[in-house]
């Protein structure tokens, strides 16, 4: 149980690292060497655990968590592009993190909705908010915009700027509510 949790956190951190490296334009070859090293080691561990076959098909041992399933699916998707090994791992990395930007935008939008829900609920229930509930309300009005800004800037496309601006406005509103 604990080992699965550690592997899940490890894969999420590696996926974030790969996304950060591949997202930036104008990277040099030495930056991609780290991505190649990491994905080679993940490929070897998938082969050793028999979760992936040598011909890049799904192995006999089922994959345990969602991150591993996405990684195996990325290897299977890109298996026909295995001409040059260095480019292969970069393509696997791109296939593995391709939807991470849109997930971040969805999380930022959920933070906007959460802020408005907490704000509206606070307006309706203002006479009953005190003590611990008041602290939860204050933390909610502050944390939803902060997390929303974080996830908006991790997103892609021009929508990230709109969501970041809305979350910054929400943060200023939250500061005015508290002040």
Backbone as a chain_set.jsonl record, in Angstrom:
{"seq": "XXXXXXXXXXXXXXXXXXXXXXXXXXXXXXXXXXXXXXXXXXXXXXXXXXXXXXXXXXXXXXXXXXXXXXXXXXXXXXXXXXXXXXXXXXXXXXXXXXXXXXXXXXXXXXXXXXXXXXXXXXXXXXXXXXXXXXXXXXXXXXXXXXXXXXXXXXXXXXXXXXXXXXXXXXXXXXXXXXX", "coords": {"N": [[0.827, -1.189, 0.0], [1.825, 1.297, 0.951], [4.064, 1.42, -0.688], [2.911, 1.572, -3.224], [1.733, 4.07, -3.051], [3.98, 5.716, -2.825], [5.173, 5.195, -5.329], [3.227, 6.263, -6.985], [3.294, 8.997, -6.319], [5.911, 9.529, -7.073], [5.777, 9.059, -9.873], [3.977, 11.081, -10.59], [5.49, 13.346, -9.966], [7.618, 13.022, -11.739], [6.238, 13.183, -14.128], [5.384, 15.842, -14.024], [7.906, 17.086, -14.121], [8.79, 16.27, -16.701], [6.815, 17.489, -18.219], [7.347, 20.18, -17.639], [9.886, 20.514, -18.783], [9.478, 19.847, -21.51], [7.561, 21.664, -22.256], [8.599, 24.229, -22.512], [9.797, 26.398, -24.995], [12.597, 26.483, -27.261], [14.504, 24.973, -25.985], [17.61, 23.348, -25.2], [19.631, 20.59, -26.42], [20.84, 19.318, -24.249], [19.017, 19.606, -22.2], [17.026, 17.875, -22.937], [18.295, 15.491, -22.593], [18.11, 14.725, -19.946], [15.379, 14.133, -19.766], [15.32, 11.975, -21.521], [16.952, 10.155, -20.085], [15.443, 9.718, -17.755], [13.035, 8.677, -18.783], [14.019, 6.4, -20.056], [14.844, 4.901, -17.841], [12.351, 4.496, -16.616], [11.159, 3.01, -18.633], [12.759, 0.705, -18.592], [12.127, -0.243, -16.022], [9.412, -0.806, -16.338], [9.621, -2.859, -18.194], [11.062, -4.77, -16.688], [9.244, -5.337, -14.646], [7.357, -6.609, -16.086], [5.186, -5.249, -17.115], [5.126, -4.1, -19.495], [5.81, -5.181, -22.748], [8.648, -6.224, -24.813], [8.138, -5.528, -27.465], [6.687, -3.267, -27.162], [3.989, -3.537, -26.356], [1.143, -4.093, -24.244], [1.967, -5.632, -21.197], [1.919, -8.888, -19.458], [1.437, -8.522, -16.725], [-0.804, -6.582, -14.939], [-1.109, -2.993, -14.778], [-0.923, -0.906, -11.914], [-1.739, 1.752, -11.02], [-3.233, 4.923, -12.075], [-1.394, 6.759, -13.192], [0.686, 5.109, -14.047], [-0.704, 3.63, -15.945], [-1.221, 5.61, -17.835], [1.385, 6.15, -18.636], [2.176, 3.677, -19.772], [0.309, 3.609, -21.831], [1.246, 5.777, -23.32], [3.732, 4.796, -24.231], [2.773, 2.694, -25.827], [1.299, 4.103, -27.727], [3.25, 5.53, -29.139], [4.867, 3.625, -30.231], [5.295, 2.922, -32.941], [6.963, 4.882, -33.875], [9.562, 4.376, -33.301], [12.314, 4.878, -34.361], [14.686, 6.39, -34.035], [16.326, 6.292, -31.018], [16.676, 8.383, -29.123], [14.906, 10.452, -29.942], [12.612, 8.986, -29.704], [12.03, 8.658, -26.944], [11.55, 11.282, -26.254], [9.246, 11.754, -27.745], [7.556, 9.922, -26.484], [7.432, 11.141, -23.985], [6.128, 13.529, -24.685], [3.663, 12.48, -25.531], [2.815, 11.444, -23.131], [2.379, 13.66, -21.476], [0.575, 15.272, -22.785], [-2.11, 16.068, -22.248], [-1.958, 17.404, -19.886], [-1.841, 20.189, -19.609], [-4.459, 21.061, -20.244], [-5.832, 19.884, -18.161], [-4.882, 21.35, -16.03], [-6.0, 23.84, -16.597], [-8.689, 23.219, -16.258], [-8.687, 22.669, -13.527], [-8.056, 25.204, -12.56], [-10.331, 26.595, -13.349], [-12.218, 25.28, -11.776], [-11.378, 26.194, -9.326], [-12.109, 28.889, -9.548], [-14.918, 28.648, -9.624], [-15.26, 27.423, -7.135], [-14.396, 29.496, -5.442], [-16.409, 31.432, -5.906], [-18.593, 30.007, -4.94], [-17.971, 29.728, -2.206], [-17.817, 32.417, -1.53], [-20.432, 33.367, -2.136], [-21.907, 31.691, -0.477], [-20.937, 32.596, 1.963], [-21.966, 35.181, 1.972], [-24.696, 34.632, 2.143], [-24.856, 33.259, 4.559], [-23.739, 34.898, 6.493], [-24.384, 35.825, 9.077], [-24.188, 33.583, 10.604], [-21.594, 32.741, 10.567], [-18.789, 32.148, 12.396], [-16.0, 31.747, 14.629], [-14.479, 28.582, 14.211], [-15.679, 27.924, 11.807], [-15.674, 30.387, 10.579], [-12.937, 30.746, 10.201], [-12.454, 28.695, 8.361], [-13.974, 29.671, 6.251], [-12.556, 32.053, 5.673], [-10.049, 30.979, 4.966], [-10.876, 29.502, 2.73], [-11.745, 31.527, 0.973], [-9.313, 32.708, 0.474], [-7.529, 30.666, -0.364], [-8.649, 29.355, -2.62], [-8.405, 31.277, -4.843], [-5.559, 31.492, -4.863], [-4.609, 28.874, -5.439], [-5.925, 28.69, -7.865], [-4.603, 30.603, -9.438], [-2.07, 29.442, -9.526], [-2.6, 26.982, -10.898], [-3.605, 28.053, -13.28], [-1.409, 29.334, -14.477], [0.113, 27.123, -15.027], [-1.189, 26.034, -17.122], [-2.039, 25.836, -20.664], [-2.275, 27.6, -23.82], [-4.18, 30.605, -24.664], [-6.176, 30.906, -22.844], [-5.222, 30.573, -20.315], [-4.31, 33.041, -19.438], [-6.65, 34.497, -19.132], [-7.969, 33.035, -17.112], [-6.048, 33.321, -15.099], [-6.174, 36.095, -14.677], [-8.823, 36.371, -13.765], [-8.653, 34.866, -11.408], [-6.746, 36.381, -10.01], [-8.202, 38.727, -9.659], [-10.206, 37.628, -8.03], [-8.652, 37.013, -5.799], [-7.912, 39.572, -4.926], [-10.438, 40.492, -4.272], [-11.043, 38.722, -2.185], [-9.14, 39.561, -0.33], [-10.136, 42.096, 0.225], [-12.551, 41.417, 1.398], [-11.708, 40.206, 3.743], [-10.281, 42.269, 4.955]], "CA": [[0.0, 0.0, 0.0], [2.699, 2.461, 1.049], [4.914, 1.408, -1.873], [2.115, 2.061, -4.355], [1.576, 5.51, -2.865], [5.271, 6.336, -3.161], [5.371, 5.125, -6.778], [2.301, 7.192, -7.616], [3.836, 10.344, -6.117], [7.119, 9.587, -7.898], [5.379, 9.217, -11.276], [3.383, 12.415, -10.758], [6.591, 14.317, -9.959], [8.361, 12.857, -13.007], [5.381, 13.71, -15.203], [5.472, 17.294, -13.936], [9.238, 17.444, -14.608], [8.807, 16.098, -18.161], [5.956, 18.541, -18.774], [8.05, 21.461, -17.52], [10.994, 20.564, -19.742], [8.999, 19.807, -22.892], [6.669, 22.786, -22.522], [9.364, 25.423, -22.861], [10.353, 26.445, -26.346], [13.982, 26.902, -27.335], [15.365, 24.174, -25.104], [18.788, 22.775, -25.839], [19.691, 19.13, -26.394], [21.222, 18.811, -22.931], [17.815, 19.538, -21.378], [16.295, 16.672, -23.314], [19.038, 14.314, -22.137], [17.537, 14.324, -18.656], [14.098, 13.484, -20.057], [15.647, 10.657, -22.083], [17.447, 9.292, -19.009], [14.342, 9.367, -16.857], [12.083, 7.799, -19.466], [14.689, 5.112, -20.253], [14.773, 4.144, -16.591], [10.963, 4.064, -16.454], [10.945, 1.955, -19.626], [13.411, -0.498, -18.057], [11.37, -0.775, -14.884], [8.187, -1.404, -16.87], [10.001, -4.142, -18.799], [11.433, -5.701, -15.619], [8.032, -5.722, -13.922], [6.515, -7.26, -17.088], [3.996, -4.457, -17.385], [5.288, -3.713, -20.889], [6.614, -6.159, -23.484], [9.738, -5.672, -25.626], [7.585, -4.942, -28.693], [5.893, -2.123, -26.706], [2.583, -3.844, -26.149], [0.857, -4.245, -22.83], [2.525, -6.867, -20.658], [0.99, -9.781, -18.772], [1.129, -8.025, -15.38], [-1.558, -5.328, -15.082], [-0.569, -1.795, -14.155], [-1.686, -0.68, -10.686], [-2.351, 3.068, -10.831], [-3.576, 5.682, -13.273], [-0.191, 7.347, -13.786], [1.383, 4.042, -14.772], [-1.511, 3.307, -17.132], [-0.99, 6.665, -18.823], [2.742, 5.967, -19.152], [2.148, 2.514, -20.67], [-0.437, 4.034, -23.025], [2.137, 6.646, -24.106], [4.687, 3.916, -24.926], [2.052, 1.957, -26.864], [0.906, 5.052, -28.765], [4.404, 6.018, -29.896], [5.74, 2.493, -30.563], [5.65, 2.864, -34.36], [7.937, 5.943, -34.176], [10.827, 4.006, -32.658], [13.407, 4.836, -35.325], [15.853, 6.881, -33.322], [15.975, 6.09, -29.612], [16.611, 9.639, -28.391], [13.642, 11.1, -30.287], [11.522, 8.127, -29.261], [11.681, 8.962, -25.562], [10.958, 12.618, -26.229], [7.871, 11.597, -28.227], [6.812, 9.264, -25.403], [7.185, 12.177, -22.991], [5.08, 14.433, -25.196], [2.388, 11.76, -25.501], [2.454, 11.225, -21.735], [1.966, 14.905, -20.811], [-0.146, 16.14, -23.726], [-3.35, 16.621, -21.705], [-1.715, 17.98, -18.568], [-2.168, 21.616, -19.656], [-5.91, 21.255, -20.176], [-6.252, 19.524, -16.799], [-4.563, 22.486, -15.163], [-6.998, 24.874, -16.851], [-9.927, 22.779, -15.611], [-8.508, 22.857, -12.088], [-8.138, 26.64, -12.309], [-11.748, 26.964, -13.47], [-12.881, 24.758, -10.579], [-11.026, 27.13, -8.251], [-12.955, 30.076, -9.726], [-16.265, 28.264, -9.197], [-15.196, 27.221, -5.686], [-14.341, 30.798, -4.778], [-17.723, 32.06, -5.942], [-19.481, 29.247, -4.06], [-17.652, 30.103, -0.828], [-18.162, 33.831, -1.364], [-21.884, 33.486, -2.118], [-22.343, 31.05, 0.758], [-20.598, 33.505, 3.05], [-22.921, 36.292, 1.971], [-25.991, 34.155, 2.617], [-24.77, 32.76, 5.923], [-22.794, 35.755, 7.217], [-24.721, 35.969, 10.489], [-23.886, 32.337, 11.308], [-20.173, 32.413, 10.428], [-17.926, 32.608, 13.491], [-15.131, 30.704, 15.174], [-13.788, 27.685, 13.29], [-16.325, 28.053, 10.496], [-15.167, 31.649, 10.031], [-11.57, 30.506, 9.72], [-12.565, 27.896, 7.13], [-14.452, 30.599, 5.231], [-11.45, 32.945, 5.301], [-9.071, 30.175, 4.227], [-11.449, 29.167, 1.422], [-11.729, 32.687, 0.083], [-7.938, 33.012, 0.1], [-6.82, 29.564, -1.018], [-9.171, 29.064, -3.957], [-7.717, 32.081, -5.866], [-4.118, 31.216, -4.926], [-4.461, 27.643, -6.215], [-6.387, 28.979, -9.215], [-3.514, 31.285, -10.146], [-1.029, 28.435, -9.749], [-3.003, 26.074, -11.976], [-3.769, 28.802, -14.528], [-0.103, 29.551, -15.098], [0.628, 25.835, -15.5], [-1.97, 25.651, -18.287], [-1.567, 26.205, -21.999], [-3.145, 28.432, -24.64], [-4.437, 31.96, -24.19], [-7.149, 30.839, -21.766], [-4.534, 30.649, -19.026], [-4.224, 34.437, -19.024], [-7.983, 34.889, -18.68], [-8.19, 32.407, -15.81], [-5.14, 33.946, -14.134], [-6.71, 37.423, -14.365], [-10.016, 36.176, -12.936], [-8.223, 34.43, -10.081], [-6.11, 37.528, -9.343], [-9.322, 39.567, -9.231], [-10.822, 36.952, -6.888], [-7.756, 37.16, -4.652], [-8.061, 40.944, -4.431], [-11.764, 40.54, -3.629], [-10.924, 38.013, -0.918], [-8.388, 40.421, 0.592], [-11.034, 43.166, 0.633], [-13.535, 40.831, 2.3], [-11.064, 39.961, 5.028], [-9.853, 43.52, 5.539]], "C": [[0.875, 1.257, 0.0], [3.618, 2.564, -0.17], [4.183, 1.92, -3.098], [1.925, 3.57, -4.269], [2.858, 6.247, -3.242], [5.499, 6.319, -4.671], [4.441, 6.086, -7.509], [2.818, 8.627, -7.495], [5.075, 10.554, -6.983], [6.76, 9.806, -9.376], [4.752, 10.582, -11.531], [4.483, 13.482, -10.808], [7.384, 14.229, -11.259], [7.548, 13.42, -14.164], [5.414, 15.236, -15.2], [6.817, 17.788, -14.467], [9.295, 17.366, -16.139], [7.964, 17.186, -18.82], [6.667, 19.891, -18.741], [9.167, 21.592, -18.546], [10.475, 20.643, -21.174], [8.116, 20.994, -23.246], [7.415, 24.023, -23.019], [9.924, 25.32, -24.274], [11.819, 26.886, -26.27], [14.896, 26.156, -26.38], [16.526, 23.608, -25.891], [18.77, 21.262, -25.68], [20.034, 18.58, -25.018], [20.023, 18.744, -21.99], [17.021, 18.267, -21.676], [17.014, 15.4, -22.875], [18.494, 13.809, -20.805], [16.202, 13.619, -18.85], [14.347, 12.089, -20.62], [16.098, 9.689, -20.999], [16.305, 8.798, -18.128], [13.388, 8.399, -17.534], [12.707, 6.45, -19.814], [14.606, 4.267, -18.992], [13.35, 3.669, -16.306], [10.634, 2.925, -17.413], [11.553, 0.644, -19.128], [12.624, -1.093, -16.897], [10.038, -1.373, -15.322], [8.474, -2.757, -17.52], [10.342, -5.179, -17.726], [10.225, -6.195, -14.846], [7.009, -6.416, -14.821], [5.175, -6.554, -17.282], [3.981, -3.962, -18.827], [6.176, -4.751, -21.55], [7.691, -5.448, -24.295], [9.225, -5.003, -26.897], [6.628, -3.784, -28.399], [4.395, -2.379, -26.796], [2.382, -4.068, -24.66], [1.308, -5.612, -22.331], [1.494, -7.702, -19.924], [0.594, -9.314, -17.367], [0.38, -6.7, -15.526], [-0.909, -4.194, -14.291], [-1.495, -1.401, -13.002], [-2.394, 0.675, -10.614], [-2.525, 3.807, -12.154], [-2.353, 6.274, -13.963], [0.584, 6.317, -14.588], [0.62, 3.65, -16.026], [-1.297, 4.339, -18.226], [0.397, 6.545, -19.444], [2.802, 4.797, -20.125], [1.406, 2.869, -21.958], [0.409, 4.943, -23.913], [3.164, 5.818, -24.869], [3.988, 3.164, -26.065], [1.678, 2.872, -28.025], [2.065, 5.404, -29.689], [5.287, 4.869, -30.395], [6.131, 2.426, -32.037], [6.655, 3.945, -34.765], [9.314, 5.622, -33.615], [11.924, 3.81, -33.694], [14.699, 5.234, -34.626], [15.51, 6.918, -31.835], [15.838, 7.397, -28.847], [15.3, 10.365, -28.671], [12.449, 10.292, -29.806], [11.089, 8.489, -27.841], [11.108, 10.368, -25.414], [9.508, 12.561, -26.706], [6.996, 10.898, -27.182], [6.474, 10.286, -24.323], [6.1, 13.144, -23.424], [3.71, 13.765, -25.18], [1.889, 11.595, -24.072], [1.886, 12.484, -21.087], [1.077, 15.781, -21.683], [-1.412, 16.751, -23.143], [-3.178, 17.267, -20.339], [-2.066, 19.471, -18.53], [-3.658, 21.875, -19.561], [-6.449, 20.859, -18.807], [-5.979, 20.67, -15.843], [-5.564, 23.613, -15.36], [-8.336, 24.5, -16.217], [-9.838, 22.977, -14.104], [-8.598, 24.339, -11.726], [-9.588, 27.117, -12.39], [-12.534, 26.469, -12.259], [-12.575, 25.648, -9.375], [-11.846, 28.414, -8.346], [-14.361, 29.785, -9.222], [-16.3, 28.066, -7.683], [-15.152, 28.53, -4.927], [-15.712, 31.442, -4.756], [-18.723, 31.329, -5.057], [-19.236, 29.625, -2.599], [-18.061, 31.554, -0.575], [-19.674, 34.008, -1.246], [-22.454, 32.845, -0.85], [-22.051, 31.909, 1.971], [-21.532, 34.686, 3.128], [-24.267, 35.847, 2.535], [-25.965, 33.798, 4.105], [-23.881, 33.617, 6.817], [-23.123, 35.88, 8.703], [-24.413, 34.715, 11.301], [-22.404, 31.97, 11.288], [-19.4, 33.029, 11.59], [-17.051, 31.447, 13.928], [-14.42, 29.907, 14.093], [-14.38, 27.795, 11.885], [-15.871, 29.341, 9.812], [-13.758, 31.499, 9.492], [-11.575, 29.689, 8.432], [-13.029, 28.791, 5.982], [-13.327, 31.508, 4.744], [-10.396, 32.183, 4.5], [-9.59, 29.816, 2.836], [-11.404, 30.332, 0.457], [-10.315, 33.068, -0.331], [-7.287, 31.901, -0.727], [-7.352, 29.224, -2.406], [-8.507, 29.949, -5.028], [-6.226, 31.787, -5.988], [-3.863, 29.947, -5.743], [-4.906, 27.846, -7.663], [-5.328, 29.677, -10.054], [-2.417, 30.29, -10.487], [-1.391, 27.52, -10.919], [-3.184, 26.798, -13.303], [-2.432, 28.999, -15.227], [0.555, 28.25, -15.538], [-0.098, 25.373, -16.756], [-1.327, 26.113, -19.582], [-2.627, 27.057, -22.679], [-3.395, 29.785, -23.999], [-5.429, 31.971, -23.026], [-6.488, 30.93, -20.39], [-4.45, 32.082, -18.532], [-5.568, 34.937, -18.52], [-8.252, 34.325, -17.289], [-7.275, 32.998, -14.737], [-5.669, 35.321, -13.719], [-7.95, 37.313, -13.469], [-9.619, 35.762, -11.521], [-7.5, 35.537, -9.318], [-7.178, 38.504, -8.847], [-10.019, 38.953, -8.009], [-9.958, 37.076, -5.639], [-7.848, 38.567, -4.068], [-9.4, 41.121, -3.735], [-11.713, 39.858, -2.272], [-10.17, 38.862, 0.11], [-9.263, 41.57, 1.09], [-12.091, 42.639, 1.593], [-12.936, 40.666, 3.693], [-10.691, 41.256, 5.718], [-11.06, 44.243, 6.089]], "O": [[0.701, 2.155, -0.824], [3.917, 3.665, -0.633], [4.765, 2.625, -3.923], [1.952, 4.266, -5.284], [2.813, 7.284, -3.904], [5.964, 7.308, -5.238], [4.816, 6.658, -8.533], [2.782, 9.384, -8.466], [5.265, 11.626, -7.557], [7.367, 10.64, -10.048], [4.978, 11.176, -12.586], [4.407, 14.415, -11.608], [7.777, 15.254, -11.817], [8.092, 14.054, -15.068], [5.467, 15.856, -16.263], [6.872, 18.79, -15.179], [9.789, 18.285, -16.792], [8.348, 17.738, -19.852], [6.599, 20.657, -19.703], [9.369, 22.666, -19.112], [10.985, 21.431, -21.97], [7.941, 21.298, -24.426], [6.904, 24.769, -23.855], [10.453, 24.285, -24.681], [12.223, 27.573, -25.332], [15.955, 26.663, -26.01], [16.434, 23.412, -27.103], [17.989, 20.72, -24.898], [19.575, 17.498, -24.652], [20.003, 17.918, -21.077], [16.425, 17.665, -20.783], [16.394, 14.34, -22.795], [18.43, 12.603, -20.571], [15.918, 12.625, -18.182], [13.668, 11.133, -20.245], [15.679, 8.532, -20.988], [16.218, 7.615, -17.802], [12.975, 7.408, -16.932], [11.996, 5.447, -19.863], [14.332, 3.069, -19.054], [13.158, 2.56, -15.807], [9.92, 1.988, -17.054], [10.925, -0.41, -19.234], [12.473, -2.311, -16.805], [9.582, -2.353, -14.733], [7.674, -3.687, -17.414], [9.952, -6.341, -17.843], [10.186, -7.354, -14.433], [5.92, -6.768, -14.368], [4.162, -7.189, -17.576], [2.965, -3.47, -19.319], [7.186, -5.16, -20.977], [7.659, -4.227, -24.449], [9.806, -4.022, -27.359], [5.858, -3.369, -29.265], [3.634, -1.53, -27.261], [3.346, -4.215, -23.909], [1.056, -6.629, -22.976], [0.341, -7.295, -19.776], [-0.474, -9.678, -16.876], [0.883, -5.784, -16.177], [-0.25, -4.417, -13.275], [-2.712, -1.547, -13.105], [-3.546, 0.735, -10.185], [-2.036, 3.378, -13.2], [-2.284, 6.289, -15.192], [1.08, 6.61, -15.676], [1.227, 3.369, -17.059], [-1.201, 3.995, -19.404], [0.573, 6.804, -20.634], [3.412, 4.909, -21.188], [1.824, 2.477, -23.047], [0.297, 4.883, -25.138], [3.443, 6.105, -26.034], [4.555, 3.016, -27.148], [1.736, 2.458, -29.183], [1.874, 5.556, -30.896], [6.364, 5.124, -30.935], [7.206, 1.917, -32.355], [7.15, 3.924, -35.892], [10.146, 6.518, -33.472], [12.409, 2.695, -33.882], [15.68, 4.49, -34.635], [14.507, 7.514, -31.444], [14.958, 7.51, -27.994], [14.649, 10.844, -27.742], [11.389, 10.853, -29.531], [9.893, 8.613, -27.575], [10.275, 10.613, -24.541], [8.641, 13.231, -26.146], [5.827, 11.246, -27.018], [5.358, 10.297, -23.803], [5.25, 13.533, -22.623], [2.71, 14.403, -24.854], [0.683, 11.604, -23.826], [1.002, 12.39, -20.236], [0.847, 16.941, -21.34], [-1.762, 17.871, -23.516], [-4.164, 17.638, -19.703], [-2.545, 19.959, -17.506], [-4.084, 22.804, -18.875], [-7.428, 21.442, -18.34], [-6.774, 20.928, -14.94], [-5.941, 24.277, -14.395], [-9.039, 25.366, -15.697], [-10.806, 23.406, -13.474], [-9.161, 24.687, -10.688], [-10.018, 27.947, -11.589], [-13.421, 27.168, -11.77], [-13.426, 25.83, -8.504], [-12.237, 28.97, -7.319], [-14.934, 30.582, -8.479], [-17.249, 28.485, -7.02], [-15.793, 28.669, -3.886], [-16.146, 31.945, -3.72], [-19.611, 31.958, -4.481], [-20.186, 29.821, -1.84], [-18.596, 31.872, 0.488], [-20.149, 34.717, -0.359], [-23.368, 33.387, -0.228], [-22.844, 31.942, 2.912], [-21.861, 35.151, 4.219], [-24.903, 36.573, 3.299], [-26.945, 34.014, 4.818], [-23.327, 33.117, 7.797], [-22.21, 36.028, 9.515], [-24.379, 34.76, 12.531], [-21.999, 30.995, 11.922], [-19.355, 34.248, 11.755], [-17.345, 30.291, 13.622], [-13.831, 30.475, 13.173], [-13.65, 27.761, 10.894], [-15.705, 29.371, 8.593], [-13.422, 32.06, 8.449], [-10.795, 29.958, 7.518], [-12.527, 28.678, 4.863], [-13.165, 31.71, 3.54], [-9.907, 32.673, 3.482], [-8.828, 29.824, 1.87], [-11.073, 30.172, -0.718], [-10.127, 33.687, -1.379], [-6.57, 32.182, -1.687], [-6.577, 28.842, -3.282], [-8.075, 29.414, -6.049], [-5.679, 31.824, -7.09], [-3.009, 29.938, -6.63], [-4.34, 27.251, -8.58], [-5.17, 29.381, -11.239], [-1.894, 30.29, -11.602], [-0.582, 27.31, -11.823], [-2.939, 26.209, -14.356], [-2.34, 28.844, -16.444], [1.476, 28.281, -16.354], [0.333, 24.413, -17.396], [-0.24, 26.691, -19.599], [-3.738, 27.212, -22.17], [-2.882, 30.075, -22.919], [-5.507, 32.961, -22.298], [-7.129, 31.322, -19.415], [-4.513, 32.32, -17.326], [-5.617, 35.724, -17.575], [-8.705, 35.042, -16.397], [-7.689, 33.155, -13.589], [-5.617, 35.673, -12.541], [-8.099, 38.082, -12.519], [-10.188, 36.255, -10.546], [-7.628, 35.623, -8.097], [-7.07, 39.042, -7.745], [-10.378, 39.663, -7.07], [-10.484, 37.227, -4.536], [-7.86, 38.733, -2.848], [-9.491, 41.818, -2.725], [-12.282, 40.365, -1.306], [-10.527, 38.875, 1.288], [-9.149, 41.978, 2.246], [-12.489, 43.351, 2.515], [-13.588, 40.954, 4.697], [-10.774, 41.346, 6.943], [-10.927, 45.338, 6.635]]}, "num_chains": 1, "name": "protein.A"}
